[in-house]
Amino acid sequence: MIPNIAAFKTLIKDRVGLHFFNGMEGLLNAALHQRMSEWGKESSEEYYEKLCVSTIEFDKLLSLLTINETYFFREPEVLDIVCDLLVPRILGQRSGPVRILSAGCSSGEEAYSLAIKLHQKYREAFAQCVEIHGCDIDTKILDKARMANYSSYSFRGVDSLLQQTYFTCNGNQFQLHDVIRNKVQFHRSNIVKEQLQPKFDIILLRNVSIYFDVETRRLLHFNLLTMLEYDGALFFGNAETLANNFGILKLKQEHGHFYFCQPKTSRVPALAASVSPRMITPVIPAKTPSRVSSSQQCDNWIKSALLCVADKRFAEAEDWISQVLTIDIHHQEALVIKGAIALEKCEFEQTALSAKQVLEQDEWSAEAKMLLGLAMMWQQHTQQAIAWFKQVVYQQPGYWPAHYYLAEMYRQSELYRPAQRTYRITLQLLNAETNNTMGNACALRLPLSFPTNSFRFLCEHQLAQFTSQDGQ
Ligand SMILES: C[S@@+](CC[C@H](N)C(=O)[O-])C[C@H]1O[C@@H](n2cnc3c(N)ncnc32)[C@H](O)[C@@H]1O
């Protein structure tokens, strides 16, 4: 290990935000060794001094450190919402062009995917309707983006007809046609420190913030605040959104998708001392002395109810819960437990009713959304189930049961690629939970048991089925 690696870590984080968590130190170490030997120096102190003064050398090192994984039409639901909902809406309100930025664009697939979709939609008017930009910190990868020449690896999940329409095959490379290529402009920009202007209507910043720590992500939000139009929308990757909710930009939800927009007041909120990715906790009213004892009583009844549910003594559990609800008709935990018991008894309408009562008080209750997803699933309302599970996944990316049931719903809807992807995520989360590398980040307060071994088996089984079908 490079002896002064901590100094390199600080320099890189200060300049571009990349944070080398413990597990990623190996990458930094290997990159430093590579650059030092290419430069012909063995002293890491000398190399550090060089790095401080030479932007060329810094960029060379950076190219070895950035993770440029990307592909066409990645997480396509967001591209759909941008192209089918937001761009038409903006164009309905004012004349074009709508300005779109793919920030942390890597080799350009995201920006070009948007351009392709918008070209399909607007045809000749495409040039006037939209302006598409990509930016990245890595100069080498930007050269690749500008070339727009890709291997088949970039086309995971792309319809072959679409590929034939917009690319010319050259050996085992695919060259993007100029009508799309010329539409995207690429810029070298450090998204943490620089503000591309004029403002953008839509910013996609997906799969970038995962490499930043909390402090950097918060700074980034202040930057984004100045780059986003008043009515604009900022999207993070599916699993990143909630970890980016600092109250600087306002979180909004449309058609089951979350994005950030400008807050109503233009006043920039003060930096909060600490951040919690968990959403709004409902405000609990101050308790009067007499309420304290009844609330303690409620807590005891809830405990008794939970013990009964664990033993599958549902009638008894219901008695405890109805006692709680007699005292406090809005008691959220009691309503959640009531919904879960109804689910166990296959009374799905009751489950949905209880869950909706919870959501009326706390629109961010992931427990209520999970119950609704399960209730819809058992009633064969697959699309509604998908919408609810997706919301849970957005809010609680580590909660594997939501991923698992989402995968099941995709499979039932014959959406095989998303299904495969989601089973894989479930397995990863299950493994992380088994290896205890996630703490209790994935906990929901739901009295339902999901035995990990059975679910692991089911995921592996489904993935094996897909593999054997692909091989046929
Ligand atoms: C994993 S890729 C994401 C590509 C694409 N957005 C997607 O979702 O498929 C992350 C990219 O973020 C870029 N990046 C990292 N730090 C950055 C910064 N401070 N400013 C701009 N780009 C940055 C990296 O160079 C890398 O190309």
PDBQT file of the ligand as one rigid body, heavy atoms in Angstrom, charges set to zero:
ROOT
HETATM    1  C1  LIG A 501     -20.872   5.024 -13.476  1.00  0.00    +0.000 C 
HETATM    2  S1  LIG A 501     -20.705   6.383 -14.564  1.00  0.00    +0.000 S 
HETATM    3  C2  LIG A 501     -22.379   6.838 -14.817  1.00  0.00    +0.000 C 
HETATM    4  C3  LIG A 501     -22.744   6.955 -16.257  1.00  0.00    +0.000 C 
HETATM    5  C4  LIG A 501     -24.180   7.284 -16.556  1.00  0.00    +0.000 C 
HETATM    6  N1  LIG A 501     -24.617   8.473 -15.879  1.00  0.00    +0.000 N 
HETATM    7  C5  LIG A 501     -25.108   6.130 -16.224  1.00  0.00    +0.000 C 
HETATM    8  O1  LIG A 501     -25.905   6.214 -15.305  1.00  0.00    +0.000 OA
HETATM    9  O2  LIG A 501     -25.033   5.103 -16.911  1.00  0.00    +0.000 OA
HETATM   10  C6  LIG A 501     -20.086   7.633 -13.458  1.00  0.00    +0.000 C 
HETATM   11  C7  LIG A 501     -19.405   8.793 -14.189  1.00  0.00    +0.000 C 
HETATM   12  O3  LIG A 501     -19.358   9.918 -13.313  1.00  0.00    +0.000 OA
HETATM   13  C8  LIG A 501     -18.181  10.639 -13.613  1.00  0.00    +0.000 C 
HETATM   14  N2  LIG A 501     -17.821  11.538 -12.498  1.00  0.00    +0.000 N 
HETATM   15  C9  LIG A 501     -17.315  11.209 -11.287  1.00  0.00    +0.000 A 
HETATM   16  N3  LIG A 501     -17.073  12.315 -10.561  1.00  0.00    +0.000 NA
HETATM   17  C10 LIG A 501     -17.453  13.378 -11.326  1.00  0.00    +0.000 A 
HETATM   18  C11 LIG A 501     -17.455  14.783 -11.125  1.00  0.00    +0.000 A 
HETATM   19  N4  LIG A 501     -17.009  15.335  -9.996  1.00  0.00    +0.000 N 
HETATM   20  N5  LIG A 501     -17.906  15.579 -12.131  1.00  0.00    +0.000 NA
HETATM   21  C12 LIG A 501     -18.348  15.031 -13.289  1.00  0.00    +0.000 A 
HETATM   22  N6  LIG A 501     -18.369  13.705 -13.528  1.00  0.00    +0.000 NA
HETATM   23  C13 LIG A 501     -17.931  12.884 -12.568  1.00  0.00    +0.000 A 
HETATM   24  C14 LIG A 501     -17.156   9.538 -13.847  1.00  0.00    +0.000 C 
HETATM   25  O4  LIG A 501     -16.041   9.998 -14.606  1.00  0.00    +0.000 OA
HETATM   26  C15 LIG A 501     -17.976   8.484 -14.585  1.00  0.00    +0.000 C 
HETATM   27  O5  LIG A 501     -17.820   8.568 -15.970  1.00  0.00    +0.000 OA
ENDROOT
TORSDOF 0
